[in-house]
Amino acid sequence: MGRRPARCYRQSKGKPYPKSRYCRGVPDPKIRIYDVGMKRADVDTFPCCVHLARAGSTGGSDGAGAPATTAVVGGGDGGCGAGSGGGGRSSSACCGGSTAATPHCSSYSLADGADADIWATGICQQHQQHTLSWEKENVSSEALEAARVAANKYMTKNAGKESFHLRVRVHPFHVLRINKMLSCAGADRLQTGMRGAFGKPQGVAARVLIGQILMSIRCRDQHQGVAAEALRRAKFKFPGRQKIVTSRNWGFTPYSRDDFVQWRKEGRLVNSGVHATLLGARGAVADRAPEHLFASAARIHKIPVHPE
């Protein structure tokens, strides 16, 4: 008996059903690689980041490689907004809508750089691109692998294999079940229908929320349009609606580009591979080098504070 279509398992309901010692015989997920490209590149190498997400930010592409107008809200993991993507898909939401993942409006921006009154419209300027999910659903491991292959192929061909770092942000831990039924003659004599209908493991999927980031690409500024087009092509491998958003943060870090540059000049950032560690004013003096001692905090109540 072959696999059922993914539409049979798209609805996300009930409790998660992960693999455990009680749930055995679960097939391996189709996706085995979650980071491709220059995954060991330093945090300073790729300042721009593009996200493919479900519904916390907005974005899209006009089909010609340049990102379309994108409105987004939310922190590093989501928000709300409005926009229209390729393939005829369009959707809208307000900053205070019931589907917003977070009430904040600080991480995403108009992908085409259009001028807008961000205080009046609730749209935040950012420079990082993600793919956001616009629905609450299950995304199978087969869909994640197909999207990763599509985005990686386009980025490698048009930007170069050493010009980006793509990361799949969701992992398929939820086990899908199937109650196999006989379809031959006399099947009613061999099985009991819906009695004991708890099925056997068939595959795995990721449970995705509205506004959750599905995929992210960090690259250089000149490849921002290529990254948006790569994620637009990856969108067609997923069910439901997604948004492509450009983040205002530096790469995969949670710091905005302006704050990152300023803190780098102050010597407050320490490279940690893909990320960077922000040094504050607290901690033992003996454990720090002289150039890492500061009299004031870098942030107060998560609000950046700079000397000037």
BAGULO-790845 format. One record per residue (C-alpha): residue in one letter; chain; x, y, z. Coordinates in nm, 4 decimals. Layout:
SITE resn chain        u        v        w
SITE    A     A        X        Y        Z
...
***
This chain:
SITE resn chain        u        v        w
SITE    M     A   0.0000   0.0000   0.0000
SITE    G     A   0.1492   0.3359  -0.1046
SITE    R     A   0.1677   0.6585   0.0878
SITE    R     A  -0.1451   0.8604   0.1367
SITE    P     A  -0.1475   1.2145  -0.0065
SITE    A     A  -0.0183   1.4872   0.2257
SITE    R     A  -0.3620   1.6514   0.2264
SITE    C     A  -0.4803   1.3648   0.4491
SITE    Y     A  -0.2419   1.4814   0.7233
SITE    R     A  -0.2383   1.8573   0.6689
SITE    Q     A  -0.4636   1.9471   0.9610
SITE    S     A  -0.2758   1.9994   1.2878
SITE    K     A  -0.4943   1.8882   1.5757
SITE    G     A  -0.4630   1.6993   1.8991
SITE    K     A  -0.1445   1.6395   2.0894
SITE    P     A   0.1986   1.5824   1.9356
SITE    Y     A   0.2871   1.2170   1.8810
SITE    P     A   0.6678   1.1967   1.8829
SITE    K     A   0.8884   0.8935   1.8400
SITE    S     A   0.9598   0.7210   2.1715
SITE    R     A   1.0219   0.3808   2.3224
SITE    Y     A   0.6455   0.3291   2.3132
SITE    C     A   0.6121   0.4483   1.9512
SITE    R     A   0.8468   0.2200   1.7588
SITE    G     A   0.8912   0.1399   1.3945
SITE    V     A   0.8844   0.5041   1.2822
SITE    P     A   1.0396   0.5552   0.9362
SITE    D     A   1.3279   0.8009   0.9053
SITE    P     A   1.2424   1.1501   0.7779
SITE    K     A   1.3212   1.2243   0.4152
SITE    I     A   1.5093   1.5405   0.5071
SITE    R     A   1.8461   1.4649   0.6673
SITE    I     A   2.0341   1.7914   0.5989
SITE    Y     A   1.9091   2.1164   0.7504
SITE    D     A   2.2030   2.3480   0.6727
SITE    V     A   2.3466   2.3835   0.3223
SITE    G     A   2.5867   2.6251   0.1571
SITE    M     A   2.8564   2.8042   0.3565
SITE    K     A   2.7239   2.6877   0.6930
SITE    R     A   3.0578   2.7516   0.8627
SITE    A     A   3.0881   3.1092   0.7347
SITE    D     A   3.1639   3.3701   0.9975
SITE    V     A   2.8861   3.5942   1.1263
SITE    D     A   3.0431   3.8940   0.9478
SITE    T     A   3.0355   3.7225   0.6069
SITE    F     A   2.6612   3.7322   0.5351
SITE    P     A   2.4838   4.0411   0.6761
SITE    C     A   2.1589   3.9994   0.4788
SITE    C     A   1.8992   3.7366   0.5717
SITE    V     A   1.5784   3.6257   0.3967
SITE    H     A   1.3141   3.4079   0.5634
SITE    L     A   1.0393   3.1786   0.4360
SITE    A     A   0.7774   3.1622   0.7079
SITE    R     A   0.4161   3.0826   0.7717
SITE    A     A   0.2501   3.3936   0.9023
SITE    G     A   0.4279   3.6316   1.1280
SITE    S     A   0.5804   3.8439   0.8637
SITE    T     A   0.4988   3.9116   0.5092
SITE    G     A   0.6675   3.9108   0.1809
SITE    G     A   0.6815   3.7606  -0.1594
SITE    S     A   0.8342   3.7968  -0.4985
SITE    D     A   0.7182   3.9417  -0.8249
SITE    G     A   0.8504   3.6395  -1.0124
SITE    A     A   1.1403   3.8294  -1.1686
SITE    G     A   1.3855   3.7680  -0.8866
SITE    A     A   1.3117   4.0910  -0.6975
SITE    P     A   1.1051   4.0603  -0.3794
SITE    A     A   0.7566   4.2062  -0.3907
SITE    T     A   0.6147   4.4457  -0.1349
SITE    T     A   0.6211   4.2832   0.2050
SITE    A     A   0.4735   4.3898   0.5323
SITE    V     A   0.5725   4.2141   0.8482
SITE    V     A   0.5506   4.2264   1.2183
SITE    G     A   0.6956   4.0304   1.5025
SITE    G     A   1.0182   3.9374   1.6706
SITE    G     A   1.2767   3.7009   1.5312
SITE    D     A   1.0220   3.4204   1.4992
SITE    G     A   0.7095   3.5831   1.3638
SITE    G     A   0.4593   3.8619   1.3624
SITE    C     A   0.1789   3.9696   1.1361
SITE    G     A   0.1407   4.1698   0.8210
SITE    A     A   0.0079   4.1770   0.4684
SITE    G     A   0.1515   4.1146   0.1283
SITE    S     A   0.1158   3.9196  -0.1885
SITE    G     A   0.3378   3.6399  -0.3109
SITE    G     A   0.4009   3.4708  -0.6415
SITE    G     A   0.1665   3.2174  -0.7903
SITE    G     A  -0.1437   3.4294  -0.7424
SITE    R     A  -0.1477   3.3917  -0.3651
SITE    S     A  -0.2379   3.6913  -0.1541
SITE    S     A  -0.3427   3.7516   0.2013
SITE    S     A  -0.3706   4.0312   0.4524
SITE    A     A  -0.3685   4.0728   0.8272
SITE    C     A  -0.3435   4.3594   1.0696
SITE    C     A  -0.0812   4.4125   1.3352
SITE    G     A  -0.3270   4.3398   1.6124
SITE    G     A  -0.5035   4.0533   1.4361
SITE    S     A  -0.5970   3.7375   1.6176
SITE    T     A  -0.3604   3.5315   1.4023
SITE    A     A  -0.0485   3.7293   1.4918
SITE    A     A   0.2167   3.5204   1.6612
SITE    T     A   0.3524   3.8129   1.8629
SITE    P     A   0.2284   4.1686   1.9221
SITE    H     A   0.5715   4.3157   1.8517
SITE    C     A   0.6598   4.4981   1.5341
SITE    S     A   1.0345   4.5017   1.5167
SITE    S     A   1.1860   4.2352   1.2960
SITE    Y     A   1.0565   4.2494   0.9398
SITE    S     A   1.0158   4.5138   0.6709
SITE    L     A   0.9014   4.5921   0.3217
SITE    A     A   1.1105   4.3655   0.1007
SITE    D     A   1.1269   4.6138  -0.1865
SITE    G     A   1.2478   4.8958   0.0378
SITE    A     A   0.9421   5.1108  -0.0324
SITE    D     A   0.8976   5.4111   0.1915
SITE    A     A   0.6163   5.3817   0.4435
SITE    D     A   0.5087   5.5406   0.7670
SITE    I     A   0.6047   5.2524   0.9931
SITE    W     A   0.4452   5.4091   1.2987
SITE    A     A   0.1117   5.4644   1.1267
SITE    T     A   0.0964   5.1281   0.9501
SITE    G     A   0.2696   4.9077   1.2062
SITE    I     A   0.5244   4.7897   0.9501
SITE    C     A   0.8869   4.7635   1.0555
SITE    Q     A   1.1895   4.8061   0.8330
SITE    Q     A   1.4225   4.5043   0.8346
SITE    H     A   1.6939   4.3503   0.6272
SITE    Q     A   1.6770   3.9735   0.6586
SITE    Q     A   1.4651   3.7335   0.4593
SITE    H     A   1.2620   3.4429   0.5916
SITE    T     A   0.9760   3.2243   0.4762
SITE    L     A   0.6862   3.2509   0.7196
SITE    S     A   0.3944   3.0131   0.7410
SITE    W     A   0.0511   3.1697   0.7095
SITE    E     A  -0.1431   2.8693   0.8432
SITE    K     A  -0.1399   2.6234   1.1293
SITE    E     A  -0.0766   2.2858   0.9706
SITE    N     A   0.1489   1.9842   0.9377
SITE    V     A   0.4382   2.0016   0.6910
SITE    S     A   0.5691   1.6599   0.5913
SITE    S     A   0.9362   1.5736   0.5803
SITE    E     A   0.9015   1.5100   0.2056
SITE    A     A   0.7854   1.8696   0.1523
SITE    L     A   1.0728   2.0066   0.3615
SITE    E     A   1.3265   1.8083   0.1597
SITE    A     A   1.1741   1.9153  -0.1730
SITE    A     A   1.1795   2.2825  -0.0666
SITE    R     A   1.5398   2.2574   0.0525
SITE    V     A   1.6513   2.1030  -0.2771
SITE    A     A   1.4669   2.3656  -0.4834
SITE    A     A   1.6067   2.6630  -0.2889
SITE    N     A   1.9593   2.5209  -0.2761
SITE    K     A   1.9620   2.4486  -0.6501
SITE    Y     A   1.8525   2.8005  -0.7448
SITE    M     A   2.0964   2.9698  -0.5053
SITE    T     A   2.3873   2.7538  -0.6225
SITE    K     A   2.3154   2.8282  -0.9869
SITE    N     A   2.2557   3.2043  -0.9605
SITE    A     A   2.4653   3.3133  -0.6605
SITE    G     A   2.7297   3.0440  -0.6188
SITE    K     A   2.7613   2.7658  -0.3650
SITE    E     A   2.9863   2.9786  -0.1435
SITE    S     A   2.7625   3.2872  -0.1425
SITE    F     A   2.4852   3.1823   0.0964
SITE    H     A   2.3862   2.9779   0.3975
SITE    L     A   2.0414   2.8153   0.3898
SITE    R     A   1.8841   2.6755   0.7054
SITE    V     A   1.5611   2.4783   0.7473
SITE    R     A   1.4123   2.6079   1.0713
SITE    V     A   1.1547   2.3353   1.1470
SITE    H     A   1.2133   1.9670   1.2229
SITE    P     A   0.9660   1.6820   1.1599
SITE    F     A   0.9114   1.5185   1.4998
SITE    H     A   0.5374   1.4468   1.4758
SITE    V     A   0.4608   1.0863   1.3739
SITE    L     A   0.1843   1.0292   1.1196
SITE    R     A  -0.0241   0.7118   1.1433
SITE    I     A  -0.2243   0.5059   0.8976
SITE    N     A  -0.4907   0.2425   0.9613
SITE    K     A  -0.4346   0.0096   0.6698
SITE    M     A  -0.7526  -0.1332   0.5205
SITE    L     A  -0.7924  -0.4265   0.2866
SITE    S     A  -0.9564  -0.3632  -0.0489
SITE    C     A  -0.9809  -0.7176  -0.1792
SITE    A     A  -1.2853  -0.9412  -0.2059
SITE    G     A  -1.4058  -1.0665   0.1282
SITE    A     A  -1.2218  -0.7960   0.3214
SITE    D     A  -1.5121  -0.7691   0.5648
SITE    R     A  -1.4384  -1.1235   0.6825
SITE    L     A  -1.0748  -1.0438   0.7537
SITE    Q     A  -1.0969  -0.7083   0.9328
SITE    T     A  -1.3235  -0.5331   1.1797
SITE    G     A  -1.3567  -0.1871   1.0225
SITE    M     A  -1.3180   0.0975   1.2712
SITE    R     A  -1.2672  -0.1264   1.5719
SITE    G     A  -0.9155  -0.0675   1.7053
SITE    A     A  -0.8470   0.1984   1.4402
SITE    F     A  -0.5290   0.3392   1.6017
SITE    G     A  -0.2930   0.3223   1.3075
SITE    K     A   0.0713   0.2286   1.2596
SITE    P     A   0.3459   0.4879   1.1947
SITE    Q     A   0.3684   0.5883   0.8286
SITE    G     A   0.5833   0.9040   0.8228
SITE    V     A   0.6794   1.2186   1.0123
SITE    A     A   0.5836   1.5843   0.9832
SITE    A     A   0.6572   1.9199   1.1448
SITE    R     A   0.3775   2.0928   1.3351
SITE    V     A   0.3920   2.4550   1.2169
SITE    L     A   0.2208   2.7547   1.3745
SITE    I     A   0.1054   3.0786   1.2186
SITE    G     A   0.3990   3.3141   1.1848
SITE    Q     A   0.6617   3.0449   1.2318
SITE    I     A   0.9743   3.0612   1.0171
SITE    L     A   1.0175   2.7636   0.7840
SITE    M     A   1.3412   2.8475   0.6032
SITE    S     A   1.6037   3.1215   0.6206
SITE    I     A   1.8854   3.2266   0.3906
SITE    R     A   2.1686   3.4582   0.4913
SITE    C     A   2.3747   3.6070   0.2126
SITE    R     A   2.5427   3.9260   0.0965
SITE    D     A   2.3377   4.2317   0.0108
SITE    Q     A   2.3831   4.1941  -0.3657
SITE    H     A   2.2201   3.8483  -0.3544
SITE    Q     A   1.9090   3.9534  -0.1636
SITE    G     A   1.6876   3.9329  -0.4729
SITE    V     A   1.8246   3.5906  -0.5641
SITE    A     A   1.7513   3.4622  -0.2135
SITE    A     A   1.3946   3.5942  -0.2291
SITE    E     A   1.3384   3.4186  -0.5641
SITE    A     A   1.4859   3.0938  -0.4277
SITE    L     A   1.2428   3.0990  -0.1367
SITE    R     A   0.9560   3.1873  -0.3703
SITE    R     A   1.0281   2.8708  -0.5652
SITE    A     A   1.0507   2.6721  -0.2430
SITE    K     A   0.7041   2.7978  -0.1401
SITE    F     A   0.5371   2.5792  -0.4032
SITE    K     A   0.6584   2.2658  -0.2253
SITE    F     A   0.4526   2.3498   0.0841
SITE    P     A   0.0773   2.3321   0.1372
SITE    G     A  -0.1107   2.6412   0.2481
SITE    R     A   0.0186   2.9970   0.2384
SITE    Q     A   0.3630   3.1318   0.3157
SITE    K     A   0.5305   3.4708   0.3175
SITE    I     A   0.8815   3.5769   0.2207
SITE    V     A   1.0187   3.8470   0.4459
SITE    T     A   1.3394   4.0459   0.4684
SITE    S     A   1.4727   4.0840   0.8202
SITE    R     A   1.6265   4.3970   0.9617
SITE    N     A   1.8623   4.1868   1.1714
SITE    W     A   2.2214   4.1033   1.0880
SITE    G     A   2.2322   3.7501   0.9458
SITE    F     A   2.0902   3.4926   1.1827
SITE    T     A   2.1589   3.7059   1.4916
SITE    P     A   1.8805   3.8685   1.6982
SITE    Y     A   2.0470   4.2121   1.6693
SITE    S     A   1.9450   4.4760   1.4166
SITE    R     A   2.2005   4.5795   1.1572
SITE    D     A   2.2502   4.9265   1.3038
SITE    D     A   2.2981   4.7912   1.6565
SITE    F     A   2.5296   4.5163   1.5307
SITE    V     A   2.7603   4.7658   1.3583
SITE    Q     A   2.7606   4.9983   1.6593
SITE    W     A   2.8285   4.7211   1.9108
SITE    R     A   3.1027   4.5871   1.6863
SITE    K     A   3.2738   4.9266   1.6992
SITE    E     A   3.2375   4.9317   2.0775
SITE    G     A   3.3902   4.5837   2.1049
SITE    R     A   3.0821   4.4341   2.2705
SITE    L     A   3.0306   4.1517   2.0203
SITE    V     A   3.2288   3.8286   2.0310
SITE    N     A   3.2070   3.5961   1.7322
SITE    S     A   3.0397   3.2628   1.8061
SITE    G     A   3.0415   3.1072   1.4605
SITE    V     A   2.7118   3.1832   1.2883
SITE    H     A   2.6019   3.3988   1.5825
SITE    A     A   2.7607   3.6654   1.8005
SITE    T     A   2.7588   3.7013   2.1789
SITE    L     A   2.6712   4.0424   2.3225
SITE    L     A   2.8775   4.1455   2.6247
SITE    G     A   2.7116   4.3469   2.8980
SITE    A     A   2.8349   4.5142   3.2145
SITE    R     A   2.7594   4.2279   3.4552
SITE    G     A   2.9785   3.9367   3.5566
SITE    A     A   3.3070   3.8721   3.7306
SITE    V     A   3.5833   4.1124   3.6306
SITE    A     A   3.8483   3.8446   3.6656
SITE    D     A   3.6829   3.6342   3.3953
SITE    R     A   3.7067   3.9041   3.1264
SITE    A     A   3.9812   4.0515   2.9174
SITE    P     A   4.0522   4.4249   2.9690
SITE    E     A   3.8984   4.5173   2.6323
SITE    H     A   3.5752   4.3403   2.7327
SITE    L     A   3.5093   4.5468   3.0456
SITE    F     A   3.2236   4.7981   3.0156
SITE    A     A   3.0794   5.0473   3.2609
SITE    S     A   2.7251   5.0457   3.1201
SITE    A     A   2.4842   4.7833   2.9911
SITE    A     A   2.4354   4.7247   2.6190
SITE    R     A   2.0579   4.6956   2.6602
SITE    I     A   1.8090   4.8120   2.9211
SITE    H     A   1.4827   4.6152   2.9209
SITE    K     A   1.5866   4.4748   2.5801
SITE    I     A   1.6196   4.8286   2.4392
SITE    P     A   1.9651   4.8957   2.2877
SITE    V     A   2.1643   5.1723   2.4566
SITE    H     A   2.4618   5.3355   2.2863
SITE    P     A   2.6997   5.5931   2.4392
SITE    E     A   2.6297   5.8568   2.1752
***
